[in-house]
Amino acid sequence: MSEPDPEEKIDATFRNGSLTAAGIILGFSLNFIGRWLSNPNDWSRIDIIPMIVLTIGIAIQVKVLADLLARDSLIAAKYDRSRRLFLIGVVIVAIGIGIALLNDILGLGSMQMLG
């Protein structure tokens, strides 16, 4: 895959769609962690693992959202970097949710996801 020209820019409309999608996915991630944290069950040590993973993934998503809001985010190279970083953040959040779900299925954690 060839690197874009350092001066190449993307269309603002295209960036705005990506910004909207990133904001919506970040909202879902924050909603998940908020509902999980408000669970009335007590925490166990094993629950810390998915919480750390989720927090890292969400922090990456927030950084990307801030990057996409910057004026220079229309530069193709910066946009491509933000897009890749956002996908990494989404995968990390998915891994955190998977760990939490596995803990719940195996009965290891006390923060239940399945009710």
Secondary structure, 3 states (H helix, E strand, C coil): CCCCCCCCECCHHHHHHHHHHHHHHHHHHHHHHHHHHCCCCCCCHHHHHHHHHHHHHHHHHHHHHHHHHCHHHHEHHHHHHHHHHHHHHHHHHHHHHHHHHHHHHHCCCCCCCCC
